[in-house]
Amino acid sequence: FDMRPVMLSARSSYVTLSEEEVRDMSAILHIDRLRAPIVLAWGGLESPEFQRHPQAFAAAVKAAGKPVTTLACEGINHFEILQQLADAKTPLSRAALGLMGLA
Protein backbone atom coordinates (compact mmCIF):
# COMPACT_ATOMS: atom_id res chain seq x y z
CA PHE A 1 0.00 0.00 0.00
CA ASP A 2 2.98 2.28 0.56
CA MET A 3 6.25 1.42 -1.13
CA ARG A 4 8.17 4.30 0.45
CA PRO A 5 9.01 2.47 3.74
CA VAL A 6 9.89 -0.67 1.78
CA MET A 7 12.52 1.27 -0.11
CA LEU A 8 14.04 2.36 3.21
CA SER A 9 14.47 -1.25 4.34
CA ALA A 10 17.06 -3.87 3.45
CA ARG A 11 14.79 -4.86 0.54
CA SER A 12 16.04 -1.83 -1.36
CA SER A 13 19.24 -3.77 -2.02
CA TYR A 14 17.35 -6.14 -4.36
CA VAL A 15 14.13 -4.26 -5.14
CA THR A 16 15.22 -1.46 -7.39
CA LEU A 17 12.48 1.03 -8.18
CA SER A 18 12.67 4.60 -9.37
CA GLU A 19 11.01 7.34 -7.35
CA GLU A 20 8.29 7.48 -9.99
CA GLU A 21 7.67 3.72 -9.72
CA VAL A 22 7.50 3.93 -5.93
CA ARG A 23 4.95 6.74 -6.22
CA ASP A 24 2.92 4.95 -8.90
CA MET A 25 2.87 1.66 -6.98
CA SER A 26 1.89 3.18 -3.61
CA ALA A 27 -1.89 2.80 -3.41
CA ILE A 28 -2.01 5.05 -0.36
CA LEU A 29 -1.03 7.95 -2.63
CA HIS A 30 -3.93 7.28 -5.01
CA ILE A 31 -6.95 6.88 -2.74
CA ASP A 32 -8.83 9.42 -4.85
CA ARG A 33 -8.93 6.78 -7.62
CA LEU A 34 -10.88 4.25 -5.52
CA ARG A 35 -14.30 3.66 -7.02
CA ALA A 36 -15.40 0.54 -5.14
CA PRO A 37 -15.54 -0.62 -1.53
CA ILE A 38 -12.50 -2.58 -0.44
CA VAL A 39 -11.70 -5.26 2.10
CA LEU A 40 -8.27 -5.27 3.73
CA ALA A 41 -7.14 -8.39 5.54
CA TRP A 42 -3.94 -9.41 7.25
CA GLY A 43 -2.72 -12.42 9.12
CA GLY A 44 -2.27 -12.28 12.85
CA LEU A 45 1.06 -14.07 12.47
CA GLU A 46 2.50 -11.28 10.32
CA SER A 47 5.21 -8.98 11.62
CA PRO A 48 4.00 -5.73 13.21
CA GLU A 49 5.01 -3.79 10.09
CA PHE A 50 3.01 -6.06 7.79
CA GLN A 51 0.01 -5.63 10.08
CA ARG A 52 0.50 -1.85 10.21
CA HIS A 53 0.45 -1.38 6.43
CA PRO A 54 -3.15 -2.46 5.77
CA GLN A 55 -4.31 -0.72 8.93
CA ALA A 56 -2.69 2.55 7.86
CA PHE A 57 -4.16 2.19 4.38
CA ALA A 58 -7.60 1.50 5.85
CA ALA A 59 -7.35 4.60 8.04
CA ALA A 60 -6.44 6.72 5.02
CA VAL A 61 -9.29 5.25 2.95
CA LYS A 62 -11.75 5.87 5.78
CA ALA A 63 -10.47 9.43 6.26
CA ALA A 64 -11.15 10.03 2.56
CA GLY A 65 -14.76 8.97 3.13
CA LYS A 66 -14.45 5.79 1.09
CA PRO A 67 -15.90 2.42 2.18
CA VAL A 68 -13.42 -0.01 3.72
CA THR A 69 -13.67 -3.16 5.80
CA THR A 70 -10.76 -4.57 7.78
CA LEU A 71 -10.21 -8.14 8.91
CA ALA A 72 -7.48 -9.43 11.19
CA CYS A 73 -7.22 -13.15 10.45
CA GLU A 74 -5.75 -14.59 13.61
CA GLY A 75 -3.40 -17.55 13.62
CA ILE A 76 -2.34 -17.31 9.96
CA ASN A 77 0.25 -15.60 7.78
CA HIS A 78 0.09 -14.08 4.29
CA PHE A 79 0.72 -17.43 2.63
CA GLU A 80 -2.21 -19.03 4.44
CA ILE A 81 -4.67 -16.16 4.11
CA LEU A 82 -5.66 -17.19 0.59
CA GLN A 83 -7.00 -20.43 2.02
CA GLN A 84 -9.60 -18.31 3.81
CA LEU A 85 -11.13 -17.46 0.44
CA ALA A 86 -11.69 -21.15 -0.31
CA ASP A 87 -13.90 -21.60 2.77
CA ALA A 88 -17.25 -19.82 2.47
CA LYS A 89 -17.60 -19.85 6.27
CA THR A 90 -14.63 -17.57 6.98
CA PRO A 91 -15.05 -13.83 7.51
CA LEU A 92 -12.72 -13.06 4.59
CA SER A 93 -14.66 -15.27 2.20
CA ARG A 94 -17.97 -13.78 3.35
CA ALA A 95 -16.56 -10.28 2.87
CA ALA A 96 -15.38 -11.12 -0.66
CA LEU A 97 -18.73 -12.63 -1.53
CA GLY A 98 -20.41 -9.53 -0.11
CA LEU A 99 -18.40 -7.31 -2.45
CA MET A 100 -19.78 -9.37 -5.32
CA GLY A 101 -23.34 -9.20 -4.00
CA LEU A 102 -23.33 -12.94 -3.35
CA ALA A 103 -23.38 -13.06 0.46
C-alpha angles and dihedrals in degrees: 000000000000118000094183096085090043090059090054092056131078087271089078087076090069104017104072114187131159120237088254092053091049090051093045093048096047105096091191088069092054104048089129087070094060110115101166137049114266137207119213119196134176136179120253089224092061122110116267090256093053089050092047095055099065091039092053091046091050091051091051092048091049091047088054089056094248124137116260135164123197128204127187105202104204123214097020140088133218092275092055098041093082089063087066089067091058092059113069090201096065122096091239093053092047090050092051092048089048091056088056093047091246102111 
